[in-house]
Amino acid sequence: MPTELAISTKTCIVEQNGNVLIVTLNRPEAKNAFNPEMLLGLYKAWRLLDEDDNLYCAILTANGDTFCAGMDLKVGPDGDQGTTQEFMELMGTVPNIHWQALLRENRPCKPLLLAVEGYALAGGTEILQGTDIRVAAEDAIFGVTEVARGLYPMSGSTIRLRKQIPYCLAAEILLLGEHVSAQQALEFGLINRVVPKGETLNEAKKLADKICANGPLAVKAVVRSLREHTEHLSEDEAMQKSDELAGPVFGSKDAKEGMRAFKEKRPAVFTGE
């Protein structure tokens, strides 16, 4: 059974289930719109994922029938004022805490899975772009709708979306500001798979279990390469940096165990060493 961690806030529940961190947006009465204490919980979850060697990956999901409607556009934060005060104090030392929370900056070097039920609009689709493997319910709805409100998508969609799906499709999503169905999102390549309503978290857990069965050092190195070796590098430069990540993995105890297990025709027992 998952264990709730002390870093949880009222609007962001953080649990550990074995080697998996489960992060749940918990403001269903407000369509899980981001507020300061939710951002605080997200920030702490991602930093914990990076720092704790016993955590191999994370799943981001939400309670209620809407995944996330983006930032709360209403005036004034609600919720526990002490938690909001902690967020404001942290901003003094971590000025980009909100961008870290929303996976725009300093993303964890471990896999992030997404389980979407219902609407994921504006910031709900923007945070999606900071994840690696995405599962959506058959009735899920996506969209970067900021232009329809005369706003600009500041969480990075104008930069990341065109790299993750074809340019013309990214332009259509960003410039029309319209809704995108789960099936369209699958066809665009924005998500990995569509499952029946209510099954996204179960499917994400199955995928997380498969990731956790692999060598954690190898998985982390692959994620680092995916994050860091982007198009601004030439292919030769990227290959060289990739080799630098590969070296410590091949020299690890896990690599020896993986090859030994293959030879002995048994499941590998990885220790992260």
C-alpha positions, 0 to 999 in steps of 0.5 A: 500500500502507498505511504503518504509522505510528510511533504504532502500538502492539502492540494498535492498528495505525495506517496511512496509505493515501493520504488515509485513516487505517486504525486496526486493533484488534490483540488478537485473542487477547483478543477485541480487548478494550480495554487501555491500549496500545490506548487509547493508539493510538486516542487518538493516531490520532484526534488525528493525524486532526484535525491532519493536513490530508493525512488526509481520513477514517479507518476503524476495523476489527479483526483476528481474528473478533471486532471488540471485546468491550469493556473488558478486565474482567480484573485488571491490564493486560498488554502492553508496560509502557513503552507502558502507562506512557506512557498513565498519564503522558499521563493526567496531562495529558489526564485524559479520554484514555480517553474521547477514545480511545473517541470519547465526547469530542473526536471528530475533525472528519473522517468516521469509518467503521467495518468490523465483523466478528464480535462488537461487544459492550459497548464495541464497540457503544459506540465504534460510536456515535462513528463516522459510516458503519458497515459490518457483516458479515452475521454481525456481532453487536452489543449494549450488554450491561453491564446483564447484568453489573450494570454501566453503559455509561459510554461514552455509550450512554444518551445517544447511542443514543436519538438515533441510533435510535428511543427504544424500540429504544435502550431495548430494547438497553440494558435487555435487554442482549441481542445484536442481529444485523447484520440487526436493526442495519440495520433499527434504523438502527444501521448503514448496510449489511451485506456478506458476511463478510470484505468489510467493510474493502473496502467501507469503503475504497470509501466512504472513496475516495468521501469523499476525492474530495469537497472536504475543506474541505466534508466537514470543515465538514459533519462539524463541523455534524453533531457540534456542531449538536445538538438543544439548539439551536433550529433558528434557532440551528443554521441560523445556526451552520451558515451560519458554517461554510458561509461559509469553504467557499464562499469557498475555492479548492476551491469555485471549482474544484468549480464550474469542474469542473462547468461543464467536465464534468471531475472536480474537483481539490481541494487543501484550500484 
